[in-house]
Amino acid sequence: MPTFSYCLLLLFLPLLFSTFHANIAQNLIPETCKKCAANDPNLSYNFCVTSLQASNRSQCDNLRGLGMMSIKLIKYNVTNTRHYVKNLLKNKKMDPFIRACLNDCLDLYSDAIPTLKQAMIDYKSKHYKDANIEVSSVIDAATTCEDGFEEKEGAVSPLTKRNNDTFQLSAIALALISML
């Protein structure tokens, strides 16, 4: 016959495990971001922590979950940037050089969306090398977009922050993929 303390243990055991699990997930993001930032001088620890903590925490309870969440964050960022560029292009009085650069960026970000969808498929299938190549191409897209504006002296990119965010999010994903 179970004793009273044994019954209490059975009642509190799930609570103990859920608390332990929540604590692991809470520490996972800062610890992982610390490792990522230490291995990549282009990656900001604060950006990493802020980005991953703002995401759906239920999917970030292990390194693999963080990796998938990071790719989803890139896809959200790229999709949002693409819409932003489309809205900028509605301005009919825009400098022709800036318009041409924005059209190039629109193409780059449009191409990045199916690339990221494939990266998610490859990541889920544990084809990390393929996912790495696809995420790397998104870094190239953001860099190419930003570089286009620098081809004309005095031109200012309206996408600098967005391109940097895409770069940072992609660097986080690459760092996480390399840890698996």
Salt bridges, closest charged atoms under 4 A:
GLU31 OE2 - LYS34 NZ 3.90
ASP61 OD2 - HIS21 NE2 3.44
ASP95 OD1 - LYS152 NZ 3.76
ASP165 OD2 - LYS161 NZ 2.83
